Amino acid sequence: MGMTLLLCYMLRNDAFDVVYFVPAESGLWNEEKETMNQQPITSLKGIGEKTAKLFAKLGVETVEELLHDYPRAYDAYEEPVPIGKLREKEMFAVSGQLMKTPSVRRFKNIQVIITDVRDMTGALQLTWYNMPYLRNVLQMGQILIFRGRVVKKNGRLTMEQPEVFTPEQYRRIMHSMQPVYGQTKGLGNKAITRAVQQALEQRQMEREYLPEELRSRYELAEYNYAIEHIHFPADKKELLFARKRLVFDEFLFFLLSVRRLKEKRQDLKSKYVIPRAPEVDKLLASLPYELTGAQKKVLEEVRKDLESGLVMNRLVQGDVGSGKTIVAVLALLETAMNGCQGAMMAPTEVLAKQHYESITELFATYGIEKQVVLVTGSMTAKEKRIAYEKIASHEADIIVGTHALIQEKVHYDRLALVITDEQHRFGVGQREALGNKGSKTDPELTPHVLVMSATPIPRTLAIILYGDLDISIIDEMPAERLPIKNCVVNTGYRDKAYQFIAREVAAGRQAYVICPMVEESEMIEAENVLDYTKLLREKLPAGITVEYLHGKMKGKEKNQIMERFASGEIQVLVSTTVVEVGVNVPNATVMMIENAERFGLAQLHQLRGRVGRGAHQSYCIMVNCSDQDGTQERLDILNRSNDGFYIASEDLKLRGPGDFFGLRQSGDMEFKIADIFTDANLLKTVSEEVNRILERDPNLEQEEYWALRERLDVYLSKSYDKLNL
């Protein structure tokens, strides 16, 4: 009798044991590179070209990408409650009898379906919009379960857009946690959930790559188990268990990559020794303002690095508006005065253009005869050719641009300094590509690297995350800056806020309004950019131009909107967090943030920093749409302080393990599921583990690390360009 060899993997936890048995010959284990998981999403049943295009908008094109498109929240299906115990503004399920066949009413272009449901404790009105077919589905006398948000309308409790279940259907999902995914118009949560279920059934199982001893020590779930249960956990405990493993992995691969780079860069000798130029000191003495103590300290650190004979790798952290740019410009000038070229890479065309204009203006004002050149993707072929010639011939001393600076056609002459602004928007691959422009074949011609970030991260975390860089912090604000006035309000304040915005616009100012969503979602109750823009156009006076901006727009479209806003043509800009890294608009004085409770404090602070850049008093209005305990306390921290580093530290204290529901908090680091604030303790643990692994086995050559090394190679090949180091 033939024997079937079974491979088994076990999940250990204090709550339960799970053992999966997989036939070795089944082909589920990927001895070679994955095949099934790499297939396009159209390989799943029911997904044609049209639906695939909608998934592509969400960044999902393969089965593997779908499996790693983690839920952004979870919906808990609780037991139905008596109608008499319902509270407004919350999600509930009720079980009852339909009192009447639904009626259909028409308001403008909207069809409203209305009926009533009753139980022993009372009656409840049910309302649906644009779902006329329900009239034929729902009949008087039926006993059904309805689940939805309860609101008060005309003094009566109403459940809007409820899901409808038979008692049997609801029993099957009761007490479960249903995933809520990021969505796009035409692709709702149900369709995504079905696709994920199918992908999990058909997927190719992954060989476990973490050593058993390591998993046991940190109580980590088996990888395949984690992937399955992050999508469909039975309860919160199971969810936390699955999530812990996936967060651990993200931090592990990220930090292993950081350490590899650090070894590569450490104490690299440089032929670009940049002595101090008297022209820099002369410019400093001529400026109409004095640098803050923190700016002087950081400039001194940069100058010491440039003249040290070793390649500089320095991160300058500074709050929005703390004056990082002038430090960067002075470093570029020092480089140019020593007969070398310096390049500054910005994340958007609009920002690159602004940097170019402000440097050009500064040099013209103070008679500095150094040429600044701009390189962006949208320039004409002729403009690019002229710019490339100036760079190659060294007619250009300072080059400012976007990632267009790293195109093959761009040839530098003695590129000694590379600065990346808002560095978390660039991957290490892009940074290194720019760096390699200078070194070609000689590593000693590697340019000095200065990276700048406005994301305030507590120093302890920054040292872990940017382990390959020396860290400087600008923690003082220029004396002439007026502190932003803050207020946290509830939804009842909106009309007053709109009146205030109208007054500021009438006085010649501009305003931002931030919404967490691009478009309406069937599952997530939050303001969205598209509908909010329509609302503001109705609410604000006719002469005010209101436009929107979001990440799904094409690059050219985004640039046009930002340029129109910067020039004052647009008075009110409704946007997602895409404006975090944006254009400098000194004329913008109002930042209104809807659903402020859905953002991390560090991100709210980053958004607030978009205003307060000019001579006029600026304001930040945070609208709290939640009545949950602790929300007001969190937002009050922003009320009390404009110091980003203090806020980041307080955010760290407030948010405990498992506090991760809602929208992403630190998306700037490009983690899919991990969050540097929520998961700070786990980040520290992983950092220690990475040090331990690399001390034992620097190249991961021992047998227990073979699978991990293979996986790391795959990670680097896929993520290198996006790695934010």
C-alpha positions in Angstrom: 0.0 0.0 0.0 1.5 3.3 -1.1 2.0 6.0 1.6 1.1 9.7 1.1 3.6 12.0 2.6 1.9 14.8 4.5 3.6 18.1 5.3 2.1 19.7 8.4 2.3 23.1 9.8 1.0 24.1 13.3 -0.1 27.3 14.8 0.5 27.6 18.5 -1.3 30.0 20.8 -2.5 29.8 24.3 -6.1 29.8 23.0 -6.0 27.1 20.4 -3.9 24.8 18.2 -4.6 24.5 14.5 -2.9 21.9 12.3 -3.1 22.0 8.5 -2.1 18.8 6.6 -1.1 19.3 3.0 -0.1 16.5 0.6 3.5 17.0 -0.4 2.8 16.0 -4.0 -0.2 18.4 -4.2 1.9 21.2 -5.6 0.6 23.6 -3.0 4.1 24.3 -1.6 6.1 26.6 -3.9 9.5 24.9 -4.4 10.0 27.2 -7.3 8.8 30.7 -7.7 5.1 31.1 -7.2 3.0 30.5 -10.3 -0.7 30.5 -9.2 -0.3 33.5 -6.9 1.4 35.5 -9.7 -1.5 35.0 -12.1 -3.6 38.0 -13.1 -6.7 38.6 -11.1 -8.8 37.7 -14.2 -7.9 34.1 -13.4 -10.5 34.3 -10.7 -14.1 33.4 -11.6 -16.3 36.3 -12.3 -13.5 38.9 -12.8 -13.4 40.1 -16.4 -11.3 42.9 -18.0 -13.7 45.6 -16.8 -13.6 44.5 -13.1 -9.9 43.9 -13.4 -9.5 47.6 -14.3 -11.4 48.6 -11.2 -9.1 46.4 -9.1 -6.1 48.0 -10.8 -7.2 51.4 -9.4 -6.8 49.8 -5.9 -3.3 48.6 -6.9 -4.4 45.0 -7.3 -3.5 43.2 -10.5 -2.5 39.6 -9.4 -3.9 37.0 -7.0 -1.0 37.6 -4.7 -1.6 41.4 -4.6 -5.3 40.7 -3.7 -4.2 38.4 -0.8 -2.1 41.3 0.5 -4.8 43.9 0.0 -5.6 43.8 3.7 -9.0 45.0 5.2 -8.9 48.6 6.4 -11.5 47.8 9.1 -13.9 45.1 10.3 -17.6 45.0 10.8 -18.8 42.9 13.8 -22.2 41.3 13.2 -23.7 41.3 16.7 -27.0 39.8 18.0 -30.1 41.8 17.0 -31.2 44.3 19.7 -34.8 45.3 20.7 -36.0 48.3 18.7 -36.7 50.1 22.1 -33.0 50.0 22.9 -31.6 51.6 19.7 -29.3 54.7 19.9 -28.7 57.1 17.1 -25.4 57.4 15.2 -24.6 53.7 15.8 -24.7 50.4 13.8 -27.4 47.9 15.0 -29.2 44.8 13.8 -32.9 44.4 14.6 -35.3 41.5 14.1 -38.9 42.3 13.4 -42.0 42.1 11.2 -42.6 44.4 8.2 -45.7 46.5 9.0 -46.4 47.4 5.3 -45.2 46.9 1.8 -42.6 49.6 1.0 -43.7 52.8 -0.7 -41.6 54.7 -3.3 -41.2 58.4 -3.1 -39.3 60.6 -5.5 -37.2 63.6 -4.5 -35.4 65.4 -7.4 -33.4 62.5 -9.0 -33.5 60.2 -6.0 -36.0 57.4 -5.4 -36.6 56.8 -1.6 -38.0 53.4 -0.4 -39.7 53.7 2.9 -41.3 51.0 5.2 -41.7 50.2 8.9 -40.5 47.3 11.0 -41.9 46.4 14.5 -41.1 44.1 17.4 -42.4 43.8 21.0 -40.6 47.0 22.1 -41.4 49.5 19.3 -41.4 50.5 15.6 -38.6 51.7 13.4 -38.6 53.4 10.0 -36.4 51.9 7.3 -35.2 54.0 4.3 -33.3 53.0 1.2 -32.1 55.3 -1.6 -32.2 54.4 -5.3 -33.1 50.7 -4.7 -36.6 50.5 -6.2 -36.4 46.6 -6.7 -36.8 46.3 -2.9 -40.5 47.1 -3.3 -40.9 43.7 -5.0 -38.6 41.8 -2.6 -40.0 43.1 0.8 -43.6 42.2 1.6 -45.9 43.1 4.6 -45.8 40.5 7.3 -42.3 39.1 6.6 -40.0 38.5 9.6 -36.6 39.7 8.6 -33.3 41.1 10.1 -32.2 44.5 9.2 -28.7 45.9 9.9 -27.6 49.5 9.4 -26.9 52.9 11.0 -29.6 54.5 13.1 -30.2 58.3 12.7 -32.9 60.6 13.9 -35.0 62.3 11.2 -38.0 64.6 12.0 -37.8 63.4 15.7 -38.1 59.7 14.7 -35.4 57.0 14.7 -34.7 55.8 11.2 -32.3 53.1 9.9 -30.8 54.2 6.6 -29.6 51.8 3.8 -29.9 48.7 6.0 -28.7 45.3 4.8 -31.5 42.7 4.7 -31.2 39.1 5.9 -33.5 36.2 6.6 -33.1 34.9 10.2 -31.2 31.9 8.8 -28.8 34.0 6.7 -28.0 36.2 9.7 -27.5 33.3 12.0 -24.6 32.1 9.7 -22.6 35.3 10.0 -23.6 36.4 13.6 -20.7 37.0 15.9 -18.3 37.0 13.0 -16.0 39.9 11.9 -16.5 40.8 8.3 -13.7 42.6 6.4 -14.1 46.1 5.1 -11.8 46.9 2.1 -10.7 50.0 0.4 -13.1 50.5 -2.5 -13.6 52.4 -5.7 -16.7 53.5 -7.6 -18.2 50.4 -9.3 -16.3 48.0 -7.0 -18.0 47.5 -3.6 -17.1 45.6 -0.5 -19.1 42.5 -1.4 -17.4 42.0 -4.7 -14.0 42.4 -3.2 -14.8 40.0 -0.3 -16.0 37.4 -2.8 -12.8 37.7 -4.8 -10.6 37.4 -1.7 -12.6 34.3 -0.6 -12.0 32.7 -4.0 -8.3 33.7 -3.9 -7.8 32.0 -0.5 -9.4 28.8 -1.8 -7.3 28.7 -4.9 -4.0 30.1 -3.6 -0.7 28.4 -3.6 0.5 27.7 0.0 3.7 29.4 1.0 6.5 27.5 2.6 7.1 28.9 6.2 10.3 31.0 6.1 10.7 32.0 9.8 12.6 29.5 11.9 10.4 27.5 14.3 12.4 28.7 17.3 11.8 32.4 16.4 8.1 31.9 15.9 7.8 30.1 19.2 9.7 32.8 21.1 7.5 35.6 19.9 4.3 33.6 19.6 3.9 34.2 15.9 1.2 32.6 13.8 2.2 30.4 10.8 2.3 32.6 7.7 -0.5 30.9 5.7 -2.7 31.0 8.7 -2.0 34.7 9.2 -2.9 35.5 5.5 -6.2 33.7 5.8 -7.2 35.1 9.2 -6.3 38.7 8.6 -9.1 38.6 6.0 -11.6 36.5 7.9 -11.0 36.3 11.6 -13.5 34.6 13.9 -13.0 37.2 16.6 -10.7 40.0 17.7 -8.2 37.6 19.4 -7.7 35.8 16.1 -7.4 39.0 14.2 -4.7 40.4 16.6 -2.8 37.1 16.3 -2.8 37.1 12.5 -2.0 40.8 12.3 1.0 40.5 14.8 2.6 38.0 12.4 2.2 40.2 9.3 3.4 43.3 11.1 6.4 41.4 12.4 7.2 40.3 8.9 6.9 43.9 7.4 9.3 45.3 10.0 11.7 42.3 9.7 12.2 42.7 6.0 12.3 46.5 6.1 15.0 46.5 8.9 17.0 43.7 7.3 17.2 45.8 4.2 18.2 48.9 6.2 21.0 47.0 7.8 22.3 45.7 4.4 22.4 49.2 3.1 24.1 50.5 6.2 26.9 48.0 5.8 27.3 49.0 2.2 27.5 52.7 3.0 29.5 52.7 6.3 32.5 54.9 6.4 32.7 55.2 2.6 35.6 57.5 1.7 34.8 60.5 -0.5 36.9 62.5 -3.0 34.4 65.3 -2.6 35.9 67.2 0.3 33.9 70.4 0.5 35.6 73.1 2.6 33.7 76.0 4.0 33.0 78.8 1.5 33.1 82.4 2.7 30.1 83.2 0.3 27.9 81.0 2.5 28.8 83.0 5.7 28.3 86.2 3.7 24.8 85.1 2.6 23.9 84.1 6.2 25.0 87.5 7.5 22.9 89.3 4.8 19.6 87.4 5.3 16.8 89.6 6.8 16.3 87.0 9.6 18.6 85.1 11.9 18.6 81.3 11.8 17.2 79.6 14.9 19.6 77.9 17.3 18.4 74.5 15.9 19.0 75.5 12.3 22.6 76.8 13.1 23.3 73.5 14.9 22.1 71.3 12.0 23.9 73.5 9.4 27.1 73.0 11.4 26.7 69.2 11.4 26.1 69.2 7.6 29.2 71.4 7.0 31.4 69.2 9.1 30.2 66.1 7.2 30.9 67.8 3.8 34.5 68.6 4.7 35.2 65.3 6.6 36.5 63.2 3.7 33.7 60.5 4.3 30.4 60.3 2.4 27.7 62.1 4.3 24.4 60.1 4.9 22.3 62.5 7.0 18.6 62.8 7.8 17.3 66.2 8.8 14.1 65.9 10.6 12.1 69.1 11.1 8.6 70.1 11.7 6.7 71.7 8.8 7.9 75.3 8.6 10.9 74.8 10.8 13.3 76.0 8.1 14.9 72.9 6.6 14.9 74.3 3.1 17.3 77.2 3.8 19.8 74.7 5.4 19.5 72.6 2.2 20.1 75.7 0.0 23.2 76.7 2.0 24.6 73.2 1.6 24.0 73.4 -2.2 25.7 76.8 -2.4 28.7 75.5 -0.4 29.0 72.7 -2.9 28.7 75.0 -5.9 31.3 77.4 -4.6 33.7 74.5 -4.4 33.3 73.8 -8.1 30.9 70.8 -7.8 27.3 70.2 -8.7 24.4 69.7 -6.2 21.0 68.2 -7.0 17.8 68.6 -5.1 14.9 66.1 -5.7 11.4 67.0 -4.7 8.4 64.6 -4.7 6.1 66.7 -7.0 6.6 69.0 -10.0 4.9 71.9 -8.3 7.2 71.7 -5.3 10.3 71.3 -7.5 9.2 74.4 -9.4 8.7 76.3 -6.2 12.2 75.3 -4.9 13.7 76.3 -8.3 12.0 79.7 -8.2 12.9 80.5 -4.6 16.6 79.6 -5.0 16.8 81.6 -8.3 15.2 84.6 -6.6 17.5 84.3 -3.5 20.6 84.2 -5.7 19.5 87.1 -7.8 18.7 89.2 -4.7 22.1 88.6 -3.1 24.2 88.7 -6.3 25.2 85.0 -6.3 26.4 84.0 -9.8 25.6 80.4 -9.8 23.2 78.9 -12.3 20.1 76.9 -11.2 18.4 74.5 -13.6 15.0 72.8 -13.4 14.3 69.3 -14.7 10.7 67.8 -14.6 8.8 65.2 -16.5 6.3 67.6 -18.1 9.0 69.8 -19.8 9.0 69.8 -23.6 11.7 67.7 -25.4 13.5 70.9 -26.3 13.5 72.3 -22.7 14.8 69.0 -21.5 17.6 68.9 -24.1 18.8 72.4 -23.1 18.7 71.5 -19.4 20.7 68.2 -20.1 23.3 70.2 -22.0 23.8 72.7 -19.2 24.1 69.9 -16.7 26.6 67.8 -18.7 28.8 70.9 -19.5 28.7 72.1 -15.8 27.0 75.3 -16.9 24.4 74.3 -14.3 25.7 74.4 -10.7 22.5 73.4 -8.9 19.9 71.1 -10.4 16.4 71.0 -9.0 13.7 68.5 -10.1 11.6 65.5 -9.6 12.5 61.9 -10.3 13.2 63.1 -13.8 16.7 63.9 -12.4 17.6 60.2 -12.5 16.7 59.6 -16.2 19.4 57.9 -18.2 19.8 61.0 -20.4 20.9 63.2 -17.5 24.7 63.3 -17.2 26.3 65.2 -14.3 29.7 66.7 -14.0 31.2 66.3 -10.5 27.8 65.6 -8.7 28.9 66.0 -5.0 25.7 66.5 -3.1 22.2 64.9 -3.5 19.3 66.3 -1.4 15.9 64.7 -1.3 13.1 66.8 0.1 10.2 65.0 1.9 12.3 61.9 1.7 9.6 59.5 2.6 8.1 59.9 -0.8 11.2 58.5 -2.5 12.4 55.0 -2.5 16.0 54.1 -1.8 16.2 52.8 -5.4 15.5 56.3 -6.7 17.9 57.9 -4.2 20.7 55.5 -5.1 20.0 56.0 -8.8 20.7 59.7 -8.3 23.7 58.9 -6.2 25.1 56.5 -8.8 25.0 59.3 -11.4 28.0 60.8 -9.7 30.0 57.7 -8.8 29.9 55.8 -12.1 32.7 53.3 -11.5 34.6 54.9 -8.6 32.8 54.4 -5.2 34.8 57.4 -3.8 32.9 59.6 -6.2 29.6 58.7 -4.5 27.9 62.0 -3.7 27.1 63.2 -0.2 23.4 62.5 0.7 21.1 64.7 2.7 17.5 63.6 3.2 14.8 65.8 4.7 11.6 64.8 6.4 8.8 66.8 7.9 7.3 63.7 9.5 7.9 64.1 13.3 9.0 60.7 14.5 10.2 60.3 18.1 14.0 59.9 18.1 13.9 56.3 19.5 11.9 55.2 16.5 13.8 57.3 14.0 17.1 55.7 15.0 15.5 52.2 14.2 13.8 53.2 11.0 16.7 55.3 9.6 19.4 53.1 11.0 21.7 53.8 8.0 21.6 57.6 8.5 23.0 60.1 11.0 20.0 62.1 12.4 19.7 65.9 12.9 16.6 67.5 14.3 15.4 71.0 13.8 13.1 71.4 16.9 12.6 75.2 16.9 10.2 77.3 14.9 11.3 80.7 13.4 10.4 83.5 15.7 8.4 85.5 13.1 5.9 82.6 12.5 2.5 83.1 14.1 1.3 80.0 15.9 -1.7 78.3 14.2 -5.0 78.7 16.2 -6.7 75.3 16.6 -10.2 74.2 17.5 -11.8 70.8 17.7 -15.6 70.9 17.0 -18.5 68.5 16.4 -20.5 68.2 13.2 -23.0 70.9 14.4 -20.3 73.5 13.9 -20.0 72.9 10.1 -22.2 75.8 8.9 -20.2 78.2 11.1 -17.0 76.8 9.6 -18.3 77.4 6.1 -19.1 81.0 7.0 -15.6 81.5 8.5 -14.0 80.1 5.3 -16.2 82.5 3.2 -15.0 85.5 5.3 -11.3 84.4 4.9 -11.7 84.1 1.2 -13.4 87.5 1.0 -10.3 88.9 2.8 -8.2 87.4 -0.1 -7.1 84.2 1.6 -7.5 80.5 0.7 -8.6 77.3 2.5 -8.0 73.5 2.4 -10.7 71.0 3.4 -9.5 67.5 4.0 -11.7 64.4 3.7 -10.6 60.8 4.5 -12.2 59.2 1.5 -12.1 59.8 -2.3 -15.6 58.7 -2.9 -18.6 57.3 -1.1 -18.2 53.8 0.4 -21.1 51.5 1.2 -19.4 50.3 4.4 -17.4 53.2 5.8 -19.2 56.2 7.3 -16.9 59.1 6.4 -16.8 62.2 4.3 -15.6 61.9 0.8 -13.9 64.4 -1.5 -16.3 64.2 -4.5 -19.5 64.7 -2.6 -18.0 67.3 -0.3 -16.9 69.4 -3.2 -20.5 69.5 -4.5 -21.7 70.4 -1.0 -19.3 73.3 -0.6 -20.1 74.7 -4.1 -23.7 75.0 -2.8 -22.9 76.3 0.7 -20.2 78.9 -0.2 -21.0 82.2 -2.1 -21.2 81.9 -5.9 -17.9 83.7 -6.7 -15.7 81.2 -4.7 -13.9 78.6 -6.8 -14.0 75.1 -5.2 -12.0 72.2 -6.7 -10.9 68.8 -5.6 -7.7 66.8 -5.5 -7.0 63.1 -4.7 -4.4 60.4 -5.3 -6.4 58.6 -8.0 -6.1 61.5 -10.4 -3.5 61.5 -13.1 -0.2 63.2 -12.4 -0.8 66.0 -14.9 -4.3 66.7 -13.5 -2.9 66.9 -9.9 -0.2 69.3 -11.0 -2.6 71.6 -12.7 -4.9 71.7 -9.7 -2.0 72.4 -7.3 -0.6 75.1 -9.6 -4.0 76.8 -9.9 -4.3 76.7 -6.1 -0.8 78.1 -5.6 -1.5 80.9 -8.0 -4.8 81.8 -6.1 -7.1 80.8 -9.0 -8.7 78.2 -6.7 -9.9 79.6 -3.4 -10.9 76.4 -1.6 -9.3 73.0 -2.2 -11.1 69.8 -1.1 -8.5 67.0 -0.9 -7.5 63.7 0.6 -4.2 63.5 2.5 -2.4 63.7 -0.8 -1.7 67.4 0.1 0.5 66.3 3.0 3.4 66.7 0.6 2.5 69.5 -1.5 3.0 73.0 -2.6 3.9 75.9 -0.4 0.9 78.3 -0.4 1.6 81.1 2.1 -1.9 82.6 1.3 -3.7 79.6 2.6 -4.9 80.3 6.2 -7.6 77.8 6.9 -7.3 74.0 7.2 -10.5 72.2 7.9 -10.2 68.4 8.5 -13.4 66.3 8.4 -13.5 63.0 10.4 -10.4 64.1 12.2 -10.9 61.1 14.5 -9.9 58.8 11.6 -6.4 60.2 11.4 -3.3 59.7 13.5 -2.2 62.7 15.5 1.1 62.9 13.6 -0.8 62.9 10.3 -3.2 65.6 11.5 -0.2 67.7 12.5 1.3 67.2 9.1 -1.9 68.4 7.4 -2.2 71.4 9.7 1.3 72.4 8.6 0.0 73.2 5.1 -1.2 76.5 6.6 0.5 79.1 8.7 3.3 79.7 6.1 2.6 83.3 5.4 2.3 86.6 7.4 -1.4 86.2 8.2 -3.0 84.4 11.1 -3.9 80.8 10.3 -6.5 78.4 11.7 -7.1 74.7 11.9 -10.6 73.4 12.4 -10.8 69.6 13.2 -14.3 68.1 12.9 -14.8 65.2 15.3 -17.6 63.0 13.9 -17.3 60.4 16.6 -18.7 60.2 20.1 -16.4 57.4 21.2 -14.6 57.6 24.5 -11.0 58.9 24.2 -11.4 60.6 20.8 -11.8 64.1 22.2 -8.8 63.5 24.5 -6.6 62.5 21.5 -7.6 65.5 19.4 -7.2 67.9 22.4 -3.5 67.2 22.3 -3.4 69.1 18.9 -5.4 71.8 20.5 -2.7 72.2 23.2 0.4 72.1 21.1 1.9 72.9 17.7 5.1 70.9 18.4 5.2 67.9 16.0 7.7 66.0 18.2 5.6 66.4 21.3 2.5 65.3 19.4 4.2 62.2 18.0 5.4 61.2 21.5 1.9 61.8 23.0 0.4 59.8 20.1 2.7 57.0 21.0 1.6 57.0 24.6 -2.1 57.1 23.9 -2.4 54.4 21.3 -2.0 50.9 22.7 -1.6 47.5 21.0 -4.6 46.6 19.0 -5.7 50.2 18.6 -5.6 50.1 14.8 -9.1 50.4 13.6 -9.9 53.2 11.2 -7.7 54.7 8.5 -3.9 54.2 8.3 -1.9 56.4 10.6 1.6 56.4 9.1 1.2 55.6 5.5 4.3 57.7 4.7 6.5 54.7 5.5 4.8 52.6 2.9 3.9 49.7 5.2 0.8 47.8 4.1 -0.4 46.9 7.6 2.2 47.9 10.2 2.0 51.3 11.8 5.1 52.8 13.5 3.0 54.4 16.3 0.6 51.7 17.1 3.2 49.0 16.7 6.1 50.9 18.3 6.8 48.1 20.8 6.8 45.4 18.2 9.1 47.6 16.0 11.6 47.8 18.9 11.4 44.0 19.4 12.0 43.2 15.7 14.9 45.7 15.7 16.6 43.7 18.5 15.8 40.4 16.7 17.4 41.7 13.5 20.5 42.7 15.4 20.6 39.2 17.0 20.2 37.4 13.7 22.9 39.4 11.9 25.4 39.0 14.8 25.0 35.2 14.5 24.8 35.0 10.7 25.5 38.3 8.8 24.7 36.8 5.4 21.9 34.4 6.5 24.0 31.4 5.4 22.9 29.0 8.1 20.3 26.4 7.1 17.6 27.8 9.4 17.8 31.1 7.5 17.9 29.8 3.9 14.1 30.3 3.4 14.3 33.7 5.1 17.2 34.8 2.8 15.3 33.6 -0.3 12.2 35.6 0.8 14.3 38.7 1.5 15.8 38.5 -2.0 12.2 38.4 -3.4 11.2 41.3 -1.1 14.2 43.4 -2.3 13.6 42.7 -6.0 9.9 43.8 -5.6 10.3 46.7 -3.1 13.7 48.1 -3.6 12.5 51.2 -5.5 9.8 51.8 -2.9 11.9 51.1 0.2 11.8 54.3 2.2 15.2 54.5 3.8 
